[in-house]
C-alpha cells in the first residue's frame, strides 16, 4: 500500500493549483443563455389595432367623380388627372375643386422621379385647402397615369 501512495504523489512534491477552463466556459455560456432568455421576456410587444376595409362585390370599379389623382413628378410639376400642371397652380385648383365637388377626394401619388419633399408639400396644400379625404398611394406609377 505504501508503493501505491508513492506512485500517486511523490513524497517531496507540492501540489500545484490549476484553473480548469472548460467548466468556466460552460458556466459563462449558461449565464449568457439565461441573460438572453430573461431579456426576451422583458420585451413588450405593443400593437395598434387596425380596422381594414372590407371589399364588396358591388363596389364601383372606376374612379369616383369627386376624386382627383395628383401625381407628383420632377421639376416642380404634377399631373392633375393626367393634365400636366406646375405645382404653383395646385393651391388654386384644390380650392376650386373643394368648392365644386360635394365630397372632394384626393389621391396623391408620385412617379419614380418625384422628390419626397414635393409629395409632402402637396399633402400640406390639400390640408390647407380644407379637403379632408386624402389618400396616399405608395406604389409609383408610370408618368402621367
C-alpha positions as CSV (number, residue, x, y, z in Angstrom):
1,X,0.0,0.0,0.0
2,X,2.9,2.3,0.6
3,X,4.0,1.9,-3.0
4,X,0.7,3.0,-4.3
5,X,0.8,6.2,-2.4
6,X,4.2,7.0,-3.7
7,X,3.1,6.5,-7.3
8,X,0.2,8.9,-7.0
9,X,2.1,11.7,-5.3
10,X,5.8,11.8,-4.8
11,X,6.7,12.5,-1.2
12,X,8.6,15.7,-1.7
13,X,6.5,17.4,-4.4
14,X,3.9,20.1,-3.7
15,X,0.5,20.1,-5.4
16,X,0.1,23.0,-7.9
17,X,-3.3,24.7,-8.3
18,X,-4.7,24.6,-11.8
19,X,-7.6,26.7,-13.3
20,X,-9.8,24.5,-15.3
21,X,-11.1,26.5,-18.4
22,X,-13.7,24.0,-19.7
23,X,-16.1,24.2,-16.7
24,X,-15.6,28.0,-16.7
25,X,-16.7,28.2,-20.3
26,X,-19.7,26.1,-19.5
27,X,-20.7,28.4,-16.7
28,X,-20.3,31.5,-18.9
29,X,-22.5,30.0,-21.7
30,X,-25.1,29.1,-19.1
31,X,-25.1,32.7,-17.8
32,X,-25.3,34.1,-21.3
33,X,-28.2,31.9,-22.3
34,X,-30.0,32.8,-19.0
35,X,-29.5,36.5,-19.7
36,X,-30.8,36.3,-23.3
37,X,-33.9,34.4,-22.3
38,X,-34.5,36.8,-19.4
39,X,-34.2,39.9,-21.6
40,X,-36.6,38.3,-24.2
41,X,-39.3,38.0,-21.5
42,X,-38.9,41.7,-20.7
43,X,-39.8,42.8,-24.2
44,X,-43.4,44.0,-24.5
45,X,-44.9,43.7,-27.9
46,X,-47.4,46.5,-28.4
47,X,-49.6,46.8,-31.4
48,X,-52.1,49.2,-32.7
49,X,-55.5,47.8,-33.7
50,X,-56.2,48.5,-37.4
51,X,-59.7,48.3,-39.0
52,X,-59.1,47.2,-42.5
53,X,-61.8,48.0,-45.1
54,X,-63.7,45.0,-46.4
55,X,-64.1,44.6,-50.2
56,X,-67.6,44.3,-51.5
57,X,-68.7,42.8,-54.8
58,X,-70.9,45.9,-55.5
59,X,-68.1,48.4,-55.3
60,X,-67.6,50.5,-58.4
61,X,-64.5,49.6,-60.4
62,X,-63.6,53.1,-61.7
63,X,-62.5,56.3,-60.1
64,X,-65.2,58.4,-58.2
65,X,-66.2,61.6,-60.0
66,X,-65.2,63.7,-56.9
67,X,-61.8,62.0,-56.8
68,X,-58.8,63.8,-58.3
69,X,-55.5,62.0,-58.8
70,X,-52.5,64.2,-58.3
71,X,-49.2,62.6,-59.5
72,X,-46.1,64.5,-58.4
73,X,-43.2,64.4,-60.9
74,X,-39.8,66.1,-61.1
75,X,-39.1,69.8,-61.9
76,X,-41.9,71.2,-59.7
77,X,-44.6,69.7,-61.9
78,X,-47.6,67.5,-61.3
79,X,-50.4,65.8,-63.1
80,X,-54.0,66.7,-62.2
81,X,-56.0,63.8,-63.6
82,X,-53.4,63.3,-66.4
83,X,-53.1,67.0,-67.2
84,X,-49.6,68.4,-66.6
85,X,-49.6,71.5,-64.4
86,X,-47.0,73.4,-62.4
87,X,-47.0,72.8,-58.6
88,X,-47.6,76.6,-58.2
89,X,-51.1,76.2,-59.7
90,X,-52.1,73.5,-57.3
91,X,-53.5,75.6,-54.4
92,X,-55.9,77.4,-56.7
93,X,-57.0,74.1,-58.3
94,X,-57.5,72.5,-54.9
95,X,-59.7,75.4,-53.6
96,X,-61.8,75.3,-56.8
97,X,-62.2,71.5,-56.6
98,X,-63.3,71.8,-52.9
99,X,-66.0,74.3,-53.9
100,X,-67.1,72.4,-57.0
101,X,-67.4,68.9,-55.6
102,X,-69.8,68.0,-52.8
103,X,-67.4,65.4,-51.4
104,X,-63.9,66.1,-52.7
105,X,-61.3,63.3,-52.6
106,X,-57.7,63.5,-53.4
107,X,-55.3,60.6,-54.3
108,X,-51.7,61.8,-54.1
109,X,-49.1,59.6,-55.9
110,X,-45.7,60.1,-57.5
111,X,-43.7,58.6,-60.3
112,X,-40.2,57.2,-59.9
113,X,-38.5,60.7,-60.2
114,X,-40.7,62.5,-57.7
115,X,-39.0,64.1,-54.7
116,X,-40.3,63.3,-51.2
117,X,-40.5,67.0,-50.3
118,X,-42.8,67.8,-53.2
119,X,-45.2,65.0,-52.2
120,X,-45.3,66.3,-48.6
121,X,-45.9,69.8,-49.9
122,X,-48.9,68.5,-52.0
123,X,-50.3,66.8,-48.8
124,X,-49.9,70.1,-46.9
125,X,-51.6,72.1,-49.7
126,X,-54.6,69.7,-49.7
127,X,-54.9,70.1,-45.9
128,X,-54.7,73.9,-46.3
129,X,-57.4,73.8,-48.9
130,X,-59.8,72.1,-46.4
131,X,-60.0,68.7,-48.2
132,X,-60.2,66.0,-45.5
133,X,-60.4,62.9,-47.7
134,X,-56.8,62.5,-48.8
135,X,-55.2,59.2,-49.8
136,X,-51.5,58.5,-50.4
137,X,-50.6,55.8,-53.0
138,X,-47.3,54.1,-52.1
139,X,-46.6,52.3,-55.3
140,X,-45.1,54.6,-58.0
141,X,-47.0,54.9,-61.3
142,X,-45.7,55.5,-64.7
143,X,-45.6,59.2,-65.6
144,X,-49.0,60.8,-66.5
145,X,-51.3,58.0,-65.4
